[in-house]
Amino acid sequence: MRADDTTSPGPIRSLLTDHLGRRRTSRPMTSWAGDRAAFAAAAGWFAATAATIDTEWDRPALGDWTVRDLVGHTSRALLTVEAYLAAGAGAGTGAGAGAAARAAARATVASTVDYYRLAMASLGEPSAVAARGHEAGLALGPDPARTVAAIARRVIAVVDGAKSDARVATPVGGMRLADYLPTRTFELTVHTCDLVAALGVPAVVPDAAASAALRLVADLAVDSGLAATLLLAATGRGPLPAGFTVL
Protein backbone atom coordinates (compact mmCIF):
# COMPACT_ATOMS: atom_id res chain seq x y z
CA MET A 1 0.00 0.00 0.00
CA ARG A 2 1.34 3.43 -0.93
CA ALA A 3 2.08 5.82 1.92
CA ASP A 4 -0.30 8.38 0.42
CA ASP A 5 -3.18 5.92 -0.14
CA THR A 6 -6.33 7.58 1.21
CA THR A 7 -7.72 4.20 2.26
CA SER A 8 -5.03 3.73 4.90
CA PRO A 9 -6.26 3.72 8.53
CA GLY A 10 -4.81 7.11 9.44
CA PRO A 11 -6.68 9.19 6.80
CA ILE A 12 -9.86 7.18 7.34
CA ARG A 13 -9.74 7.85 11.07
CA SER A 14 -9.17 11.52 10.35
CA LEU A 15 -12.09 11.68 7.95
CA LEU A 16 -14.39 9.97 10.46
CA THR A 17 -13.33 12.36 13.19
CA ASP A 18 -13.97 15.34 10.94
CA HIS A 19 -17.37 13.98 9.89
CA LEU A 20 -18.62 13.02 13.36
CA GLY A 21 -17.52 16.32 14.80
CA ARG A 22 -19.30 18.35 12.16
CA ARG A 23 -22.58 20.01 13.13
CA ARG A 24 -25.69 18.74 11.33
CA THR A 25 -26.96 21.24 8.81
CA SER A 26 -30.22 21.72 6.94
CA ARG A 27 -31.03 19.80 3.77
CA PRO A 28 -28.90 20.43 0.67
CA MET A 29 -30.04 23.31 -1.46
CA THR A 30 -32.46 22.42 -4.22
CA SER A 31 -33.97 24.73 -6.78
CA TRP A 32 -37.00 26.71 -5.70
CA ALA A 33 -38.62 25.93 -9.04
CA GLY A 34 -38.10 22.23 -8.32
CA ASP A 35 -39.61 22.52 -4.84
CA ARG A 36 -42.67 24.29 -6.24
CA ALA A 37 -43.05 21.72 -9.00
CA ALA A 38 -42.90 18.84 -6.51
CA PHE A 39 -45.52 20.52 -4.32
CA ALA A 40 -47.80 21.14 -7.31
CA ALA A 41 -47.40 17.52 -8.45
CA ALA A 42 -48.30 16.21 -5.00
CA ALA A 43 -51.26 18.59 -4.67
CA GLY A 44 -52.50 17.68 -8.15
CA TRP A 45 -52.29 13.96 -7.41
CA PHE A 46 -54.21 14.42 -4.17
CA ALA A 47 -56.96 16.47 -5.85
CA ALA A 48 -57.21 14.04 -8.76
CA THR A 49 -57.52 11.10 -6.36
CA ALA A 50 -60.20 12.87 -4.31
CA ALA A 51 -62.11 13.50 -7.54
CA THR A 52 -62.46 9.74 -8.09
CA ILE A 53 -64.29 9.20 -4.78
CA ASP A 54 -67.99 8.52 -5.22
CA THR A 55 -69.75 6.72 -2.36
CA GLU A 56 -66.66 5.79 -0.35
CA TRP A 57 -66.50 8.84 1.92
CA ASP A 58 -67.55 6.92 5.03
CA ARG A 59 -65.31 3.93 4.33
CA PRO A 60 -62.61 3.22 6.99
CA ALA A 61 -59.30 4.65 5.82
CA LEU A 62 -56.51 5.11 8.36
CA GLY A 63 -56.74 4.40 12.06
CA ASP A 64 -59.98 5.94 13.30
CA TRP A 65 -60.35 8.08 10.18
CA THR A 66 -62.87 7.56 7.42
CA VAL A 67 -61.99 8.47 3.85
CA ARG A 68 -63.55 11.90 4.44
CA ASP A 69 -61.45 12.41 7.57
CA LEU A 70 -58.27 11.40 5.74
CA VAL A 71 -59.05 13.72 2.84
CA GLY A 72 -59.76 16.51 5.33
CA HIS A 73 -56.49 15.93 7.16
CA THR A 74 -54.57 15.86 3.88
CA SER A 75 -56.21 19.08 2.75
CA ARG A 76 -54.59 20.75 5.76
CA ALA A 77 -51.22 20.24 4.06
CA LEU A 78 -52.48 22.79 1.54
CA LEU A 79 -54.38 25.09 3.87
CA THR A 80 -51.51 25.52 6.34
CA VAL A 81 -49.28 26.88 3.58
CA GLU A 82 -51.83 29.55 2.84
CA ALA A 83 -52.57 30.32 6.50
CA TYR A 84 -48.96 30.39 7.69
CA LEU A 85 -47.85 32.56 4.79
CA ALA A 86 -50.63 35.01 5.56
CA ALA A 87 -49.67 35.01 9.25
CA GLY A 88 -46.05 35.68 8.35
CA ALA A 89 -46.80 38.36 5.76
CA GLY A 90 -46.71 41.15 8.34
CA ALA A 91 -43.46 39.94 9.90
CA GLY A 92 -41.19 42.70 11.02
CA THR A 93 -43.74 45.49 10.60
CA GLY A 94 -43.13 46.82 14.09
CA ALA A 95 -45.49 47.13 17.05
CA GLY A 96 -48.54 46.48 14.90
CA ALA A 97 -47.32 43.05 13.83
CA GLY A 98 -49.01 40.07 15.45
CA ALA A 99 -47.14 37.55 17.58
CA ALA A 100 -47.16 34.97 14.76
CA ALA A 101 -45.73 37.51 12.33
CA ARG A 102 -42.97 38.50 14.73
CA ALA A 103 -42.13 34.81 15.25
CA ALA A 104 -41.93 34.34 11.49
CA ALA A 105 -39.54 37.26 11.19
CA ARG A 106 -37.17 35.57 13.64
CA ALA A 107 -37.10 32.36 11.52
CA THR A 108 -36.42 30.25 14.59
CA VAL A 109 -36.85 26.91 12.78
CA ALA A 110 -33.64 26.37 10.85
CA SER A 111 -34.49 23.42 8.62
CA THR A 112 -37.14 21.05 7.32
CA VAL A 113 -35.94 18.28 9.64
CA ASP A 114 -35.99 20.63 12.62
CA TYR A 115 -39.62 21.46 11.84
CA TYR A 116 -40.57 17.78 12.01
CA ARG A 117 -38.77 17.23 15.29
CA LEU A 118 -40.47 20.24 16.88
CA ALA A 119 -43.89 19.48 15.39
CA MET A 120 -43.85 15.83 16.43
CA ALA A 121 -42.92 16.84 19.98
CA SER A 122 -45.60 19.49 20.38
CA LEU A 123 -48.35 18.81 17.81
CA GLY A 124 -48.24 15.06 17.28
CA GLU A 125 -50.47 13.85 20.14
CA PRO A 126 -52.54 11.13 18.38
CA SER A 127 -56.00 12.03 19.71
CA ALA A 128 -55.50 15.70 18.83
CA VAL A 129 -54.33 14.80 15.32
CA ALA A 130 -57.34 12.51 14.90
CA ALA A 131 -59.72 15.23 16.05
CA ARG A 132 -58.22 17.81 13.68
CA GLY A 133 -58.61 15.36 10.80
CA HIS A 134 -62.26 14.76 11.62
CA GLU A 135 -62.94 18.49 11.88
CA ALA A 136 -61.13 19.13 8.60
CA GLY A 137 -63.21 16.44 6.90
CA LEU A 138 -66.44 18.03 8.04
CA ALA A 139 -65.19 21.44 6.87
CA LEU A 140 -64.97 20.14 3.29
CA GLY A 141 -68.76 20.41 3.09
CA PRO A 142 -71.27 18.54 0.93
CA ASP A 143 -68.94 18.21 -2.08
CA PRO A 144 -65.50 17.38 -0.64
CA ALA A 145 -63.84 16.65 -3.97
CA ARG A 146 -64.86 20.00 -5.43
CA THR A 147 -63.66 21.77 -2.28
CA VAL A 148 -60.29 20.00 -2.44
CA ALA A 149 -59.86 20.92 -6.10
CA ALA A 150 -60.56 24.59 -5.34
CA ILE A 151 -58.13 24.59 -2.41
CA ALA A 152 -55.41 22.94 -4.48
CA ARG A 153 -55.73 25.43 -7.35
CA ARG A 154 -55.71 28.38 -4.96
CA VAL A 155 -52.72 27.29 -2.87
CA ILE A 156 -50.61 26.22 -5.87
CA ALA A 157 -51.14 29.72 -7.26
CA VAL A 158 -50.12 31.25 -3.92
CA VAL A 159 -46.92 29.21 -3.84
CA ASP A 160 -46.12 29.99 -7.48
CA GLY A 161 -46.28 33.69 -6.62
CA ALA A 162 -44.17 33.43 -3.47
CA LYS A 163 -40.42 33.77 -3.00
CA SER A 164 -38.33 31.04 -1.43
CA ASP A 165 -37.37 33.26 1.50
CA ALA A 166 -40.94 34.30 2.29
CA ARG A 167 -41.57 33.79 5.99
CA VAL A 168 -44.19 31.39 7.31
CA ALA A 169 -45.45 31.52 10.90
CA THR A 170 -45.91 27.91 12.05
CA PRO A 171 -47.07 26.80 15.51
CA VAL A 172 -43.47 25.77 16.33
CA GLY A 173 -41.79 28.95 15.07
CA GLY A 174 -41.06 31.04 12.03
CA MET A 175 -39.19 29.62 9.04
CA ARG A 176 -38.50 30.13 5.36
CA LEU A 177 -41.15 28.91 2.92
CA ALA A 178 -38.43 26.97 1.08
CA ASP A 179 -37.82 24.94 4.26
CA TYR A 180 -41.51 24.51 5.12
CA LEU A 181 -42.86 23.57 1.68
CA PRO A 182 -41.12 20.15 1.50
CA THR A 183 -42.99 19.13 4.66
CA ARG A 184 -46.26 19.82 2.84
CA THR A 185 -45.15 17.91 -0.26
CA PHE A 186 -44.26 15.00 2.01
CA GLU A 187 -47.62 15.08 3.81
CA LEU A 188 -49.58 15.30 0.57
CA THR A 189 -47.61 12.44 -0.99
CA VAL A 190 -47.72 10.06 1.98
CA HIS A 191 -51.39 10.67 2.75
CA THR A 192 -52.44 10.30 -0.87
CA CYS A 193 -50.67 6.93 -0.73
CA ASP A 194 -52.83 6.20 2.33
CA LEU A 195 -55.90 7.34 0.42
CA VAL A 196 -55.37 5.17 -2.64
CA ALA A 197 -54.69 2.21 -0.35
CA ALA A 198 -58.03 2.82 1.39
CA LEU A 199 -59.75 3.06 -2.00
CA GLY A 200 -58.07 -0.10 -3.26
CA VAL A 201 -56.46 1.48 -6.31
CA PRO A 202 -52.80 1.47 -7.41
CA ALA A 203 -50.51 4.21 -6.13
CA VAL A 204 -48.89 5.93 -9.09
CA VAL A 205 -46.93 8.65 -7.32
CA PRO A 206 -45.80 11.57 -9.53
CA ASP A 207 -42.04 11.42 -9.99
CA ALA A 208 -41.35 14.92 -8.65
CA ALA A 209 -43.45 14.35 -5.53
CA ALA A 210 -41.93 10.93 -4.91
CA SER A 211 -38.37 12.25 -5.22
CA ALA A 212 -39.04 15.13 -2.84
CA ALA A 213 -40.74 12.91 -0.26
CA LEU A 214 -37.96 10.33 -0.39
CA ARG A 215 -35.31 13.03 0.05
CA LEU A 216 -37.01 14.08 3.26
CA VAL A 217 -37.25 10.46 4.42
CA ALA A 218 -33.50 10.18 3.87
CA ASP A 219 -32.80 13.40 5.79
CA LEU A 220 -34.99 12.28 8.68
CA ALA A 221 -33.33 8.85 8.74
CA VAL A 222 -29.87 10.44 8.88
CA ASP A 223 -30.95 12.80 11.66
CA SER A 224 -32.41 9.87 13.65
CA GLY A 225 -29.34 7.67 13.22
CA LEU A 226 -31.37 5.21 11.14
CA ALA A 227 -29.58 5.58 7.83
CA ALA A 228 -27.88 2.16 7.96
CA THR A 229 -31.14 0.37 8.83
CA LEU A 230 -32.96 2.05 5.95
CA LEU A 231 -30.14 1.51 3.47
CA LEU A 232 -29.82 -2.19 4.27
CA ALA A 233 -33.56 -2.76 3.90
CA ALA A 234 -33.81 -0.68 0.72
CA THR A 235 -31.05 -2.73 -0.90
CA GLY A 236 -32.54 -6.13 -0.05
CA ARG A 237 -30.28 -6.98 2.85
CA GLY A 238 -33.02 -7.56 5.39
CA PRO A 239 -36.46 -6.42 6.51
CA LEU A 240 -37.23 -3.24 8.39
CA PRO A 241 -37.95 -3.73 12.11
CA ALA A 242 -41.63 -3.86 13.09
CA GLY A 243 -43.00 -0.34 13.49
CA PHE A 244 -40.01 1.29 11.83
CA THR A 245 -40.43 4.99 11.18
CA VAL A 246 -38.12 7.93 10.59
CA LEU A 247 -40.59 10.33 12.26
N, C-alpha and C positions, 0 to 999 in steps of 0.2 A: 504494500500500500504506500502511495506517495505521501510525503510529509504534509503536502498541502491539500490532500484529499478532504473534501468537506464532509465526507461521511465518517471520518474518524471520530472517536468518542469525545475528544475535547471540544471541537466545534459544535457537535450535536448538543452537548451539555450546555454550551454557551447559548445556543439558539433557544433551547428549552427554557433556560433561565430568563432570557430576554422576553420570551413569549408569555410565560406565566406571571412575570412581574408587570406586564403591560396592562394598563387600565382598560376595561371593556368600553367600547365606544358604540355609538348608534349604528344602524344598518348602513351598508355602503350606499353611496349616492347613486340614485337612478334618475332617469330623466323625468321631469314633471309631466311631460306629454305622455310618457309611458305609464306613469301612475294614474293619470286621468283616464287613459284608454282602458286600463285594467279595471278601474272602478266602473266605468261605463259598461264594459262587457259583463261584469258581475251583476250590475243592476239590471241590464237588459235581459240576462238569462233568468233572473228572479222574476221579473215582470212577465216574461213570456211563459214561464212555468205556471205562475199564478193564473194566467189567462186560460190555461187548459182545464182548470178545476171547474167542475160542473156541480155535482151533488155531493162531493166528498168533504165539504167544509167541516162537518162534525166528526169525521173519521179520526181515530186516534193517530197521533203523529210522532211525538217525541216526549217521553216521560208522561207528565200529566196533561200535556198540550194536545189539543185537537189540531187539525190542519189549519183552521182559522187562527188559532192562537199562535201557531208556528209562523204563519204568514204575517201576522201582526207583529210578532217579535222581530222578524227579519226586516220588516218595513222600518223599524227603528234604526237600522243601520244606515238608512237613507235620511230619515228625519233628524237624527242627531247631527249630521253634517250641517244641515240647514240651520238648526237651532243654535248650535255651538258657534257657527260662523257669525250669526246675527248677534249673539251675546258678546262675541269678541270684537265686533265691528267698532265699538266705541272705546276700545282699549287705549289708554294713555291720553284720554281727553280731559284729564284734570279732575277737579272735585265732582263734576257732574257725572263722571263715569260710574257705572254700577260696579259692585264687587266682582262679578264674573268677568267684566271687561278688564278691570285692573289686574285680575289674576292672569288673564290671557296675555296682557302686555308683559308680564314677568316671564312668561314661557318657562314655567317651572318643571315641566315634563320634558326631558331631554331627548327621548327617543321613542320609537314605536314599541319596543320591548318594555321600556320603563312604564309606558301607559298600561300595558297588560298586567304587569306586576302590581301596580297601584290599583287598577280597576278590580282585579280579582280579589285583592285584599279588602277593599271597601265596598264594592258594589256587587260582588258575586254570590251573596247569600241565596241559596237555591229557592227558598219560598218567595223571596222578594222578586227574583228574576221571573219565576213562574207567574206571579201576580201581574208583573208589568207586561208579560206576554199576553196574558188573558185580556187585560185592559186594552192593549194595542190592537188585539183582534177585534174586540167590540167596536173600537174607534174607526175601523175600516168601513163600517156602515153596511147597508143592504147589498151593495155591489162591490165586494172586496177587490176583485180583480181590476175593475175600472179605477178604483181608488189607488191601488198599487201602481198602475200604469201612469196615472197622473202625477203621483209622487216621484216616480222614477224620472219622468221627463223633466220635471221641475228641478230636481236636485242635480241631475246631470248637467243641466244648463247653468246652475249656480256654480258648480265646480269648474266647468269649462271657462267661466268668466272670472275665476279667482286666481290669485297668485300663489305660488308655492309657499311663500313666507307669510301669508295671511294668518292671523292668529285665531285660534279656536279656544273657547272657554269651556273646558270639560269639567265634570264634577271632581276630578282628581287634580286639576291644575291647568294652566294655560300651556299651549304648545303650538307648533307650526302646523298648518294644514297638511304640508307634505309628509309630516310624521304621523298625523292622525288618520289620513285617508287610507293607508294600507290596512289599518285595523278594520275599516268599514268594508273594504274589498274582501278581506278575510271572512268577516261575519256573513256577508252576502253569499259568498261562495260556499262556505261550509253549511250554512243553513238551507241553501237551495239544494245541496246534496241531501240533507235530511228530508227536505220536502219531496224530492223525486223518489226517495226511498219509501216514504209514506204513501205515495201515490202509485208505487209499483211500476215506475217507468225508468228506462236507462238514464244514467247521469252522463250527459255529454257536456263536460265543463268547458267553457270557452278557454282557448289557450292562454290568452293574456291574464285572465282571472286566475287560472290554475297556477301559472308561473308565479304570480304575485303572492298567492296564498301559500304556496310551498316555500317561497323565500322566507316568509314570516315564520312558518313552522321551523325551518332550519335555524333562524335566528333565536327563536325561543328555546329550541333544543340545546343550542350552544350555551345560552345563558343559564339554562337549568343543569348543565353538566350531563346532558343526555345524548350528546352527539354520537358517541360510539354505539350506544344501544340502537339508535335510529338508523345509523349507517349499516350496521350489521344486519338488521332486519330488512332494510330496503335493498340489500344486495344478496338476499337469499341465504344468509348465514345463520338464521334462526328466527323464531317467532318473537314478536313483541310481548313483554310481560302483560299479564291480565290487568286491565284498567290503565294501561299506559297512556299518558297524555303529556304534552309539552306545556300545557297551561297551568 
